[in-house]
Amino acid sequence: MTGSDPLRLYRTVRLIRRFEERAIELVRAGEIVGGIHPYLGQEGIAAGVCAALDREDLVTGTHRGHGHVLAKGADPARMLAELCGRVTGLNRGRGGSMHAADFGVGVLGANAIVGAAGAILTGAVWERRRRGADIVGATFFGDGAVNEGMLLEAFNLAALWRIPVLFVCENNGYATTMPVDGAVAGTIAGRAAAFGMPAATVDGQDPEAVREVTAAAVARMRAGGGPELVEARTYRFDAHHTFEHQVRLDYRPPEEVAEGRSRDPVDIAGARLDPAVRAEVDAAVEAELDAAVDFALAGPHPDPATALDHLYASGLTARTGGG
Ligand SMILES: Cc1ncc(C[n+]2csc(CCOP(=O)(O)OP(=O)(O)O)c2C)c(N)n1
C-alpha cells in the first residue's frame, strides 16, 4: 500500500488542472479538433485513486479521461500530442482525447462509451490474474453510467468471480444536463449491496480522503477480497464538453456552480503544503507543460495514406471496399 504523500497528491492535481486549462486553449486555437470533456474540479479523484495503485495495476477511464491517464503516470507531453492528433502522441494521434491509452503505465484507455470501461477492466484484470499477475484494477465512471446494463454486468461478474476491481463512481451530479436525482433510483453506493460488494462514499474533492479509502480497498483486494465500489462526490467546474462554451446551456444555477467551485481539490491539497513548496511545484508544472505544448505542436500529423495501419493485430489490412 502506498502511504500518504501530500506533495505527490498536490503535484498530480495541479498537473491535471493546468493540463486541462492548456488543452482548452488548444481547442480554442483549433489545434485540438472536436473539443474535450474537461476534468476540471474532479482532479482529486484520479489523483487519490492512482496514488494507491502500483504501476502494474490497471485502470480504465471515461470520456472525461485525461486526469485518469495523467494520474496513472503517462507522459503529459505525449498525452497532449495525442489530443492534438500528432504522430508523436501516446497512440500516434489515432486515439485522441476519448481513447488515449498507455499500456506501459497500466492505462488501458479512456473510453467514449458510457459504462464500457468497467467491463473492459473487469475482463482485463481477470485475464492478467489467470496468467499469474498479482495485480488489481480501478475503473472510473460517472453517475450517468450507473444504470447502464454493461456496467451492472461487470459488477456481477467481478463479484461472482471475485475479481479485484475497484469501481469508482465520479458522482458530479449531472450526466450532461440530466441531474442525478432525476435519473438514478435508490442510491449509487446502494447498488453494491445487490452484488455483495463493500461500498464507501467519499469526498472526491479531497485527494487524501480518496487515497485513504482506495488504499484500504486495494489492501483488502490484494489480500484476496473481491471487488469494491467507491462513490466519490464531486463537482464539474466547467462545461460538460467544450462545445458547451458556445451554446451556453442553462442547467446549473449560478449559486450551485459557485458553491461547487468553492471546494477546489487543488486548494485543498495545496493547503497541506508549505506555500514556498507549493510555489515550487506550480513553477515546475508550468515548465513541464510549456515543454509539453511545444512538443505537441512540433509533432507531424499522421500521413492519411497510413489511415488503415494498426487496425489488425495480425497485420492484415482492411478490404478496400467491394467485398
Ligand atoms: C452508451 C452511451 N450512451 C450515451 C452516450 C452519450 N454521452 C456521452 S457523455 C454522457 C453523459 C455521461 O454522464 P456521466 O456518466 O455522469 O459522466 P460525466 O459526463 O458527468 O463525467 C452521455 C449520455 C455515450 N457516449 N455512450
The ligand as an SDF file (V2000), in Angstrom:
LIG
                    3D

 26 27  0  0  0  0  0  0  0  0999 V2000
  -23.6930    4.2520  -24.0330 C   0  0  0  0  0  0  0  0  0  0  0  0
  -23.6640    5.7450  -24.2340 C   0  0  0  0  0  0  0  0  0  0  0  0
  -24.8020    6.4630  -24.1280 N   0  0  0  0  0  0  0  0  0  0  0  0
  -24.7870    7.8020  -24.3070 C   0  0  0  0  0  0  0  0  0  0  0  0
  -23.6190    8.4450  -24.6140 C   0  0  0  0  0  0  0  0  0  0  0  0
  -23.5920    9.9620  -24.7950 C   0  0  0  0  0  0  0  0  0  0  0  0
  -22.9670   10.5800  -23.6220 N   0  0  0  0  0  0  0  0  0  0  0  0
  -21.6830   10.9760  -23.6240 C   0  0  0  0  0  0  0  0  0  0  0  0
  -21.2020   11.6090  -22.1570 S   0  0  0  0  0  0  0  0  0  0  0  0
  -22.7460   11.3780  -21.4970 C   0  0  0  0  0  0  0  0  0  0  0  0
  -23.0420   11.7590  -20.0820 C   0  0  0  0  0  0  0  0  0  0  0  0
  -22.2780   10.9330  -19.1300 C   0  0  0  0  0  0  0  0  0  0  0  0
  -22.5150   11.3750  -17.8230 O   0  0  0  0  0  0  0  0  0  0  0  0
  -21.7130   10.7560  -16.6290 P   0  0  0  0  0  0  0  0  0  0  0  0
  -21.5510    9.2910  -16.8360 O   0  0  0  0  0  0  0  0  0  0  0  0
  -22.3500   11.1930  -15.3810 O   0  0  0  0  0  0  0  0  0  0  0  0
  -20.2650   11.3750  -16.7750 O   0  0  0  0  0  0  0  0  0  0  0  0
  -19.8440   12.9090  -16.7560 P   0  0  0  0  0  0  0  0  0  0  0  0
  -20.0130   13.4100  -18.1660 O   0  0  0  0  0  0  0  0  0  0  0  0
  -20.6980   13.6220  -15.7810 O   0  0  0  0  0  0  0  0  0  0  0  0
  -18.4020   12.8860  -16.3740 O   0  0  0  0  0  0  0  0  0  0  0  0
  -23.5980   10.8060  -22.4160 C   0  0  0  0  0  0  0  0  0  0  0  0
  -25.0020   10.4790  -22.1530 C   0  0  0  0  0  0  0  0  0  0  0  0
  -22.4450    7.6650  -24.7430 C   0  0  0  0  0  0  0  0  0  0  0  0
  -21.2580    8.2160  -25.0130 N   0  0  0  0  0  0  0  0  0  0  0  0
  -22.4870    6.3250  -24.5170 N   0  0  0  0  0  0  0  0  0  0  0  0
  1  2  1  0
  2  3  1  0
  2 26  2  0
  3  4  2  0
  4  5  1  0
  5  6  1  0
  5 24  2  0
  6  7  1  0
  7  8  2  0
  7 22  1  0
  8  9  1  0
  9 10  1  0
 10 11  1  0
 10 22  2  0
 11 12  1  0
 12 13  1  0
 13 14  1  0
 14 15  2  0
 14 16  1  0
 14 17  1  0
 17 18  1  0
 18 19  2  0
 18 20  1  0
 18 21  1  0
 22 23  1  0
 24 25  1  0
 24 26  1  0
M  CHG  1   7   1
M  END
$$$$
